[in-house]
């Protein structure tokens, strides 16, 4: 319990510093905030290069710029919600969204799991089911294989379509559906769970909500594990 409280305290402390920076800037600066300063804020959760090392937080690197900009606009308009993003996004002017999206879209996507920074705050819903945790190499390989089948072929029993149909077989995505290759497993599972429960509703034409409702928690974990290992075709 002490370790958990300490971890939460560090998250809150980091968030407090970041929010303090923004409030001070807003109070004394009428001119636009430099991109580099905004990146300090984004980097606290997503890493400066957009390759978040925190499992609950998404990697933004190499995302389609239009998709990223739309997500920021949706957070601003309340069409997508998250406790930390809901606190930060009102302080960022919409005129800055395009430059931020362009910057992260130009960063290289890294596939793998570098060591996490324990002082950085998480943004995902902690109540969502977790992706695959500690398991044997064989069990993980089996899970990845199952996830690959779901990603490329869908789930016949429930008529869940293949993920690759919209996100691309290599997970490269487009302006409507996000890049998935190498995305953090816990984040992927949390978003699938949010789509399934209706907590997230900003998917075009309700496509993701319809898909997620056809997946079990085990299938979500499997496809998330496969996505984490997926590399873009060269």
Buried (B, 14 or more C-beta within 10 A) or exposed (E): EEEEEEEEEBBEEBBEEBBEBBEEBEEEEEEEBEEEEBBEBBBBBBBBBBBBBBBBBBBBBBBBBBBBBBBBBBBBEEEBBBBBBBEBBEBBEEEBBBBBBBBBBEBEBBBEEEEBBEEBBBBBBEEBBBBBEEEEEEEBEBBBEBBBBBBEEBBEEEEBBBBBEBBBBBBBBEEBBBBBBBBBBBBBBBBBBBBBBEBBBBBEEEBBBBBBBBBEBEBBBBBBBBBBBBEBEE
